[in-house]
Amino acid sequence: MTLTVRQVAMLVALFVATSTTLILLDHQQRLDTVKAPANRLAGAVESALAQALDRTAWPGRGSQSELEAQLEALRAERDRLLAENARLKELEQEVIQLREQLGFKQQNPDLTLVPANVIAYDPDALQQAIVIDRGANAGIQVGMPVVSPDFLVGLVTEVEADRARVTLLIDSSMQIGALLQESRAEGIVYGQWQRGGLLELRHLDPNTPVREGELVVTSGRTARVPAGLVIGTVYGGEREVEASELRLAVRPLVDYKALRSVSVILTSEDQ
């Protein structure tokens, strides 16, 4: 089938409109339910346009070459917009985390916080840790807690002049004094990332009343770690009574893989 220049131009316009709409919907997070059919539509329009270029008999070869060049330019612009959209999403997440940290600071004016960016994830599969871009020059010391925004992320375990290593709470080496927020029953949280990224709260009285979803917070009995920092919630699928103690599975509230910025709480050894 031979298409006129006007028909091909209409296909070009439809291709541009479809691609732009997809980008806008994706940025607004409204694309999930229509993503597959919308992508098929965009692909069909692009395919039809390419076929039209191959089949159309033009009065002069120059017209077809010019339209092909325009199509390539449109594709390049679409790809640029997609890349820009992805970058904006990353910036949006950073802004959200920074706002949350600012809110935590305003609610806890007595705490001294040092904001830091996550610059690396420890590649060692045997340990769970991140590297941040602030260190001894900012007053950071080993043992200081790291939060995002008010959820406990982990503890500083190594410090250099302008960077520090933070061992995540889920690492098997971690032990933090904790309590159930409602019953006030105290225990110790242990990192157990091998169990699907969960934690375990141990040394509870076997008769402790427990509610699924109950918050677990720091007890203030671990050096340098203030009380009241949120650790996670009781995971109802796990409850064990061993000997004279109750053990509870705890799901952390931090999405460790999504961390972009954190805050280090500057505390002294006697806190």
N, C-alpha and C positions, 0 to 999 in steps of 0.2 A: 504494500500500500504506500502510495506517495503522499506525503504531507506537504502542505503549503508552509511558507515561512511563518505565517501568522499562527498556524497550529503548533509548529515547533516552538515558537516563542511562548505560547501558552503553556506548553509542557515545561519549559525552563522556569517560568514564573511559579508553576505549581510545585516544582522541585524545590525551589528556594523557600517558598512559604511552608512547605511540609517540614523541611530541615530546621528552619527557624523555630517553628512551633514545638518540635521535639526538644530542642535545646532549652527553650523557656520552661516547658513543662517539667523537664528533668531538673532544672535548677530550683523550681518551686516544690520539688518532691511530689508531684502530682501525676507522675508518669507510670508508676508501677502497674496499675490495672490495665493500661492501654499500651504498654510498651511494645509487646510482641506484634499486635496488629498494626500499630503505628510504624514500626520499623519495616514491616512488610510493605506497607503503603509507600514509604519513602523509597524502598528498594525497587518497587514496581515502577514508580515514576522515573527513577534514574535509568532503569533498564529500557523503558519505553522510549525515553529521550535518546539514549545511545543507539537503539535500533532505528529510530527515525532518522538520525544523522547518517546511518549507513545506507538506508534505503532510498532516501530522498534524492531525486534528480534535481540538481540546482542549475540555474542558468549559467553560473560561472563557478569554477572550483573555489574561487576566493571566498564566496559567501559561506560555503560549508566549512572551510578552514577557520574562518572567523568565528562561526558559531561554536565549533569544537573548542577553540581557544577560550571562548566565554564560559563554556561548560567546565573546563578545567579550572578556570579562575574561581567559579562558583564552588566547585568541590574543595579547592584550597581554602576558601573563605569559610565554608562549613566546618572543615577540620580545625581551622584556627579558633572558631567560636566554641567548638567542643572542648578544645584544650583550655581555652580561657574559662569556660564554665567549670571545668574540673579544678582549676586553680582557685577560682572564687569559692568553691565548696570547701577547699582546704582552709582558706583564710577565714571563712565563716565559722568553721569549727574552732580555730584558734581564738577568734573573738569571743565565742561562747565560753570557752574555758577561762579566758582572762577575766571576763565579767563575773564568772562564778567565784574566781579567786578573790576578786575585789570585794564581792559580797561577804566572803568569809572573813576578810580582813576588817571590814566595817563592823561585823558582828563580834569580832574578837580583838578589840583595840589594844588589849594588854599583851598580845602576842607580837613578836617581831618576825616578820616574814621576809624571805628573800625569794623573789620570783626567778624562775630558771626555765630554760628551754630544754627539751629532750633532744639530744643530738645523736644518740645511738642506742641501739638495743644490744645487749651482750650476746654475741654469737654463740657462746658456750651453751650447748643444749642441756648441760648438767646443772646450770644455775639460771635463775631468773633475775635479771638486773637490767638497769638502764644507766646511761651516762648523761649527765646534765652539764650545761655550760657555765656553771658558777662553782667556785671552790673556796680555798682558804682565804683568798684575797677579799671575798665577800663575807668572811666570818664563819663559813661553814666548817663543821667539825664532825668527826666520826661519831655515830650514835644519834645524830639529830634526825627527827622524824620528817618525812616528806608527805605532803598532802596534795589532793586535787579534787575539788576545791577544798572540801572539809572531810573527804574520805581519806583514810590512811593508805598511802601508796607503799611505803616501805621505810627503811632506815638507811642513812648514809653509812657506807662501810669502807670507802676509800676516798681520800681527798688529795687533790693536787692544787696548784696555784689557781688555775682558772677552770677546773672541771672536777667533777666528783662522780663516784659510782654509787648507785642506789640499789641495794638489794630489795627486791619486791617482797611484799608480805607473803605471797604464795610460795616463796622459795622454801625448800625443806629445812633450811638452816634457821628460819625465823621463829621466834617465840615472843609473844607480846601479852602482857597482862590485860585481861578483858573481863567484861561483865555483861549480863543480860540487862537491857535497859529497864524492863518492867519489873522483873523479880529482884534485880540487883544482885543476883547470884554471881560470884566471881570464879574465874578460872583462868586458863592460859590458852591462847590461840596459837596453833601450830600451822605452818605452811605445808600444804600438800598438793602442789601443782600437778603431781602425777595422777591425782584423782580428779581429772577434769577441771583443774584450776580451783578446787575447793580449799577451804580451810577447815580445821577441826578445833573445836572448843572442848578442852578436857578439864578434869579435876573438879567437876561439878558434883554437888550432892545428888545422889540418885533420885531423891524425892523432889527435886526442883521442878516447879511448874514451868512448862515451856509452851509457847505459842508459835506455830509456824509463821515465819515472816517477821518475828520479833527482832528488833535491832540489837546488834552486838557492838559495843563501844569500848574504847580503851578505859582501863580502870585507874590509870595514873600510878600504877605500881611498878612500871618499867622505867628505868632511869632515862631521863630526858624526854619522855613521851607524856604529854599532858593528858589528863582525863577528858573523856567526852568525844574523842575523835571517832567518827563512824568507821567501823571495820566491815560490816556486812549484815546479812540477815540469816536467821535460822532456816536451814533448808529442810523442809518437812520430810523429805525422803530418807533421811538418815538420823537414826537415834540408837545409840548403843549404850548398854550398861555393862561395864566390865569391872569385876570385883566390887569395890565400894565407890565407884565413880560413874558419873554419867558423861557420855561423850556425844557432842552434837556436830553435825556437818554445818558449815557456815559458807554461804555464797558471798564472795566479796562484791562490793558495789562499784569497784573501779574497773573500767574497761582498759586493761593494761595495754592492749594493742593500739588503742586510739589516743594514748597520751601524747600530747604535743608540748604542753607546758605544765609546770608544777610549782609548788612553793615549799621552801625549806623553812621549818620553824626553828629559829635560833634559840636553843635552850641550853641551860647550864647543866653540869653533871649532877647537881643536887636536886634537879627538878624531876 
